[in-house]
Amino acid sequence: MSEMKKFKHVIEGQQFSRDDLDDLFAIARDMEKKPVRNDLSGKVLITLFYEPSTRTRLSFEAAMEHLGGSVISTENAANFSSAAKGETLEDTIRVVSGYGDVIVIRHFESGAAKLASSVSSIPVINAGDGTGQHPTQALLDMYTIQKEVGHIDGISIAMVGDLANGRTVRSLAYLLGKYANIRIVFVSPENVKMRDDIKEYLSRHNVKWEESSDLEATARTVDVVYQTRIQRERFSSIEEYENTRGIYVITKETLDVMQKHAIVMHPLPRVDEIAYEVDTDPRAAYFRQAHNGLYIRMALLSSVVS
Ligand code: CP
């Protein structure tokens, strides 16, 4: 099997070099070829999710099972861990890091995974921290682009939807910054535009980026349309959410103008921003993308657990 530098923690997209990504993708390909293994026999994964999840929690847990390890979990840590009694995150992490070999944490506050890593005696993997980052999603996104488009250097990608609150697009932008000749077009409602820190990072890393309000014109030119959900839970009023949703929807008409080789991606869950009629088009890559999460998370677990 391919070898990869062991990371102490997985917290943010910036921490990965291009060589790290190549190595991780090679391990993920090995995992795809032989998905039932005993590399982590006797090791324990702890999943601590303070926000809802389907894909990230279950694919991490499935990944650990596929590697021969076991899982202990509190799926609704905000209500069913001692956080409900007022315990701090730091105290929770200090305690549970004595019960296993790796922690996967999702939290509603940006920076929570980094804070957890600062007090943990075992590796911490960020499974999404508020509106901060979701690095493991971005890793599986990059793996999917490489598999589906055939390369990452030179791609054009449209990031669509809630770019201010979307942690997946933030991590994905950081990873794309490691590659050459990337072009990103941000297509979003006015009130949820990509934040300046990401734009400044991309400019510093010679990534061409632009903003557009025309989804159809953008879809004609790109290799990847990366759609995202308008995140109702991040809005302070239902009225603002209702005024923001439904502006940019991928439909059969969008597919009609897209190039033959181009793909539609989405981190999921989807609400109404991709019409169901799109699902049967071979260019709809989002369910294959979610499946790739299993192999990337197997590769990550095998790389951080010693
Ligand atoms: N993409 C993603 O993070 O999905 P879940 O919220 O279901 O984990």
Residues whose N, C-alpha, C, O or C-beta is under 5 A from the ligand:
A	BS01	CP	P52 S53 T54 R55 T56 R57 P267 L268 P269
